[in-house]
Amino acid sequence: MQLYEEHTRTNTDVQYHDFIKLYFNDISKIPLLTSEQEKDIAKRIKKGDEDAKRKLIESNLRLVISIAKRFFGSRLSFSDLIQEGNI
């Protein structure tokens, strides 16, 4: 029984680390915006441009990771912190 629990925990840990690695890989492909681009996108968002809203959100996902790292080790897991930040 104990061997099974250790094996299960190991598989879960591997899956968790794979998820984090894939997430980092995905967001690293999203280009960062210049301040001028952010201003332009903000104007488009005010006009109701949904694509502009999506672009601003996606370009700031690295910020979510940066903030989540500060709270790493708190009551929430790192993936929970990322999910909360993405909302």
C-alpha positions in Angstrom: 0.0 0.0 0.0 2.7 2.5 0.9 4.6 1.7 -2.3 1.5 2.5 -4.3 0.9 5.8 -2.5 4.6 6.8 -3.1 4.3 5.9 -6.8 1.0 7.8 -7.1 2.5 10.9 -5.5 5.5 10.7 -7.8 3.3 10.6 -10.9 1.3 13.5 -9.6 4.4 15.5 -9.0 5.7 14.8 -12.5 2.4 15.8 -14.0 2.4 19.0 -12.0 5.9 19.9 -13.0 5.0 19.1 -16.7 2.0 21.4 -16.5 4.1 24.2 -15.1 6.8 23.7 -17.7 4.2 23.7 -20.5 2.6 26.8 -19.2 5.9 28.6 -18.9 6.8 27.5 -22.4 3.4 28.8 -23.8 3.5 32.2 -22.2 7.2 32.8 -23.1 6.1 32.8 -26.8 3.8 35.8 -26.2 5.6 39.0 -27.0 5.8 41.7 -24.4 4.2 45.0 -25.2 5.8 48.4 -25.3 4.2 51.2 -23.3 3.1 52.7 -26.6 1.4 49.4 -27.6 -0.3 49.2 -24.2 -1.7 52.7 -24.6 -3.0 51.9 -28.0 -4.6 48.7 -26.8 -6.1 50.5 -23.8 -7.8 52.9 -26.2 -9.1 50.0 -28.3 -10.4 48.3 -25.2 -12.4 51.5 -24.3 -14.0 51.3 -27.7 -15.1 47.7 -27.0 -12.4 45.8 -28.9 -12.4 42.2 -27.5 -9.3 41.2 -29.4 -7.4 44.1 -27.8 -8.6 42.9 -24.3 -7.4 39.4 -25.0 -4.0 40.7 -26.2 -3.5 42.8 -23.1 -4.5 39.9 -20.8 -2.2 37.4 -22.6 0.7 39.8 -22.7 0.6 40.2 -18.9 0.5 36.5 -18.0 4.2 36.7 -17.1 3.4 39.3 -14.5 1.0 36.7 -13.0 3.9 34.3 -12.7 6.1 36.9 -11.2 3.5 37.8 -8.5 2.7 34.1 -7.9 6.4 33.4 -7.1 6.2 35.9 -4.3 3.4 33.9 -2.6 5.0 30.5 -3.3 4.9 28.4 -0.1 1.7 30.0 1.1 -1.5 28.0 1.7 -2.2 27.8 -2.1 -0.2 25.7 -4.5 1.8 27.5 -7.2 -0.7 26.3 -9.9 -3.6 27.6 -7.8 -1.9 31.0 -7.5 -1.4 31.1 -11.2 -5.0 30.1 -11.8 -6.2 32.8 -9.5 -4.0 35.4 -11.2 -5.3 34.4 -14.6 -8.9 35.0 -13.6 
